[in-house]
Amino acid sequence: MVNYMLLSLALIISCALVLSGIMQKLKLPGLIGMIMTGIILGPYVLNLIAPELLNISTDLREIALIVILTRAGLALNINDLKKVGRPAILLCFIPATFEIIATTIFAPMFFQISYLEAAILGTVLGAVSPAIIIPKMLNLMEKGYGKDKSIPQLIMAGASVDDIYVIVLFTSFMGMYSGGNFSFENLIKLPIAIILGLIIGIISGLFLVWFFKKVHIRDTIKILIILSIGFFLVAIESLIKAYVPISGLLAVMALGGTILKQYDILAKRLSNKFTKIWVGAELMLFVLVGATVDINYVSNAGIIVIGLIIIVLTIRFLSVFICLIKTKLNIKERAFCAIAYLPKATVQAAIGGLPLAAGVVSGNTILIVAVLSILITAPLGAIGIDLAYKKCLQKIQ
């Protein structure tokens, strides 16, 4: 009897590596090949991915996010963040807010949808992709680009909270559509979730630093302990969110940052190991994102959807410049930040189909726009970052 799960994994890994390698030879980001692998092998084309694997794809994508956010925390120096405090906070909210407002205004002009449905669409579109941005910024930090003004740290900090903000708004607008009222209580939960996430992450990090100094174990075991706590923090968020709002992913990032602050020698060693783990996690993340793409919807979308995406992306691009007013960044560095804030993937894949499943009249349209936003902005942002960083950022050895 054929083990379809193992066969699927074999096909995913081999095809993703081949297509990723081809993309890199063409000077394109390897993740494009991974997304293409998911589309080709997914249920809407060849249907060669085992249903059991697709059923847990959301969990696998979340594991990949935990890996990359932990790695980001281990490289995110608190002293660097202090240099970029105000613009980092603005980047958490302003670009997403501008994009949501723009979508709410323009989407009804493009499609037969209400303003509330357009607002839901805006929240689906509004989030950036930390899975694309954070590895790129970590790579720039390792090479020394933008380090003098902490530009990679600025972008990572903003992107890590941006998703939380957008998902809170998405939940609120969906509540309004289903007959409930827009609750300002949900908006109040946002800062509470951020603060609690930071506190719990810092406490967890302090405990781990104490434990690692007291108990001498291999770094590999330390990695497993950190990952298990990261999984627990994200799991506990879903268990208690009805009672206490908390950002599990932000807690994971704070945990890594605390280890770096208190035990930097260990943090650097662990960061190198997480870099190796990310190779496999990245592959699974983008292949499974690609597997969610229904090319039948995409082929029926037409140029009108692309037009809407271009308009709201342009407004988002310009809004990043607003966040960077009165900073020491020059025009090239500000342009780089705006380019780095373009890619979308993970959140759109995770919530793009929820309105359709919930019975929203324009759910099909929302899904089409979400899918195309991934296909357009993920490679656009990744390619843009790769092409722009040497021209826009200063390098410090």
N, C-alpha and C positions, 0 to 999 in steps of 0.2 A: 504494500500500500504506500502510495506517494505521500510524503510529508509536505503538504502545500505551504506550511509556514516556513519551513527551511528552504524550500524552493523559491519562495517569494523573496526571502532575505538574500539568497544567493543572487537572484536576478537584480534586486535593488542595488546591492553593493557593487556588483560587477558593472552593470550598465551606468550607474552614477559615476563611478570612477572613470570609465571610458569617456562619457559625455563631458564630465567636468574637465578632464585632461584636454579634450578637443577644444573646449571653450577657452581654456587658458592658453593653448597654442595660438588661438585667434585673438589673443590679448583681451579676452572678455572674462568676467568673473566666473569662477567654476560653479557657483550656485545656480547659474542659469541652466547648466547641464543637469544639475540635480533636480531642479524644478521640471525640466523637460522629461527626465526619467520618470518622475511621478505621474506626469500627464500621460505618457505613452503606456506605462505599465498599469495605470489606474483603471478604475471600473468603467470609465467612459470611453476608453480606447481598446486596449488589448485585454483588460480585466485579468491580469496575471498576479495581482496582489491578493493574498489570502484574506477572506472576510474577517478572520480572527485578528489579523494585523490591523486592518482598517478600523475595527471596532475599538482598538486601544490606541489609535493614532493620536487622539487628543492628549492622552496621558504621556505618550512618548514625546510629543512636541513640548509638553510642559517640562519633562525631565531635561530635554535639551536646553530649554530656557534657564532652568535652575543651574545647569552646568556653566552656561556662559555668564550668568549674573554673578555666580560665585567667583568665577575667574575675574570678572570686572571689579568686584569688591576687593579682591586681593591685589589689584593694581591701582585702585582709586585712592590716591593720597589725600587725606583730609586737609592738609596744608595747601595743596593745590586748589581744592574746592573753595577755600576761604578767599582766594584771589579772584574767583569768578562768581561769587555768591549771588548778586542780584540778577545778572543775565541768565544764570542757570535756572533760577526760580521762574523767571519770565518764560523761558523756553519750555517749561513744564506745561504751561497753560495757553499762552498767547497764540502760537501757530495753530494748534488744534482748534481753538475757539474761532479764529478767523476762517479756518477751512470749513468748520461746521456751519457758521453763519453764511458763508458764500454758497455752500451746497443748499442750504435752506432757501436761499433767494433764487438761485439759478436752476435747481433741479426741476421745480414745477414748470419752468419755461421750456425744458427739454422733454419732459415726460408728463403723462396724465396722473400726477400724484399730488396729494395734499401737502401743505407746509409741514404738518407733523410728520408725515412719512418722509419728507425731504430732510427733516431734522434727524430722524433715525438713520437715514442714509449718510448724513454728515458725520454722525458718530461712528458709523462703520468705517468711513473713509479716513477719519481724523487721526488715527494712531500711527506713529512711526513704528519701524521694526527694530527692536533692540537686537534681535538675532542677526541682523545685517550690520547695524551701526556699531555695536559694541566690539565685535571682532576686528572691524576695520580700525576703530579708534585705539584699541589695544596694540595693534600692529604699528600704528603711527607713533604711539608712546615708546615702543621698543626701539623704533628707528630714530627717535628724537625729533620728529616733525611737530611743530606747534607747541613744543614743550615749554618754551620761554613764556608763553601767555596762557598755558594750561588749556588750550583749545580742545584737545581730545577729551579731557576731563569735563569740560563745560558741556560738550555735546552728549557724553554718556550720562551725566547727571540729569540733564533735561529729558532725555529719551526714556530714562528708567521710571519717571513719574508720569510722563505723558500718557502712557497706556492706561494707568489706573484712572486718571481723570476722565479719559474718553469712555471707558467702560462704565463708570458711574453714571455719566450722562446718558449712555445708551440704555442702561437699565431704567433710568428715570423716564425717558421718552417712550420706551416700550410699555411702561406702567401706565402712562397717559393714554396710549393707544388702546390698551386692553380695557379701558373704562375707568381706570383709577385716575387720580389727580397727580399732577406734578408735585412732588414732595421736596420742599427745601431741606427737609431732614436728611434726604439722601445726599444733598450737596454738603451739608455739615459733616456727614460721615467721611468725606474725602480727606480733610486735614487730620481728622482723628485716626483714620486708617494709616496715613503717612507717618504720623507721630508715633503711634503704637508699633508700627512695623519697624521704625528706626530703633525704638527703645528695646523691643524684644530681640532684634538682631544684634544690637550692641551688647546686651546682657549675655546672649548666647555666645558671642565672640569672646567676651571676657572670661566666661567659664571655660571655653575651649583652650584659650591661651594658658590659663591656670592648669588645666588638666594636662596639656601637652608638655608643660614645663615640669610637672610632677611625675608623669608616667612616660617613660622612654619607649616609644614604639616606632615602627617603620613609617616613612612618609606615606606609603601606599595605604596603610591602615588609617592614617590620619585623614586621607582623602575620603575613604569610605565613611568615616565618622562624620565628617563635614557634610557629605552628600546626604547621609541619613537624616541629619538634623535639618538640612535644607528641605528634604521631602516632607519632614514632619511640619515645618513652619508653613509650607504651602497647603498641606492637608488640613492643618488646624484652622486655616483661614476659612475654608469652605464649611467646616463644622460649626464655627461660632459666628459666622458673618451675620446671621439673623439677630444676634444679640449684641455682639461687639464687632465693629468694623476694624479690620487689620489687613495690611498689605503684606502677604507672605513673601512675594518676590522682592519687595523692598527690604524686608527683614533679612533675606538671604544675602542681598548685596551689602547691607550694613554689617552682617556677620563677617564677611570677607574683609571689609574695610577696617573693622576693629582688630582683626588678626594682624593686618599690615601695620596698623598704628602701634600695637603693643608688642609685636614679635616679627619685625620686618624680615629678618633672615629666613625664618620659616616660611613667611608669606611668599617670598620670591621663589623658594624651592617648590612650594605647592602650586604656585601660578604656572610654572613650567610643566608640571604634571597635568594640570587642568587643560593646558594648551593641547596636549596630546589626546586627552579624552574628547576634547571638542571636535577633533577630526571626525570621529564616528558619530557624535551627537549632531553635528552640522549636517552630515549626509542624511541621516534619518529625518531630521526636521524638515529640510527643503524638499526631499522626495515625497514625504507625506503631505506637505502643503500642496505640491503639484498634483497629488492624487485626488485632492478635493475639487480640482478644476474640471467642470463639465464643458467640454468644447462645443457641445450643441448650443448651450446658452451663449457662449462667446461668439460663435459664428453668426448667431441671430442678432447680436447686439448692435452692429453697425457703427458708423463713424460718429453718431450722435453721442454715444457713451464716452468715446475717446475725447470728444470736444469738451464735455463737462469735466472730465478728469484734468485736462490741460488747464482749464480756467481756474479750478479750485487749487491746483498745484501752484499756479502762478501767484495766486493770492497768498498761499502758504509761504512760498519762497520770499515774497516781499515782507511778510510779517516777521520773519526771522531778523531782518534788518532793523525792525522796530525794537525787538528785544535787545539788540546790541548797541542802541543809541547810548552815547556817553561812556563807551568802553574804549580801551586802548587798542582795540583791533583795527587794522587798516581795512580798506575796501576789499582787497583780495581775500583777507582772512574772514571777513564777514560773508563774502560770497561763498567761500568754502563751507562755512557753517550752514548756509542756506541749502547748498547742494547736499550736504550730509543729512539734512532733515527731510529729504524727499522719499526714501524707500519705505515701502509698506509690504507686509507679508503675513506675519503671524496672527495678529489680531483680526485682520480681514478674513483669514482662513477660518479662524475660530468662531467668529460671530456673524459672518456674512450670510450664512444660511438660516440663522435663527428667526429673523422676521418672517421668512417664507414658512417655516415650520410652525410659527405661532399664528399663522393665518392673516398676516398683514397683506392687504390687497396688492400692494406693489412689491411684495416680497421677492418675486422673480426678478424684477428690475434691480432691486437692491443687491441681489446675489450676483447678477451679471456685472454690475459696476464694481463690486468687491473683487471679483475674479480678475477683471481687466486691470484694476488698480495694482494688483499683485504683478501681473505679467508686464505692465508698463513700468511701474516705479521701482520694483526690486532690481532689475538690471540697470535701469536709468540711474538710480542712486548709487549703486555699487560701482558702475563704470565711471560715473561722475567723480566719486571720491578718489578712485584710482588714478584718473587723469588729472585731477586738480591739485592733489596735495603737494606735489613737488613744485608746482608753479605758484601756489598761494601761501604756503607755510614755510617758515624758517626752520632750518635744521640745527639742532644743538647736539653735539656729541656727548 
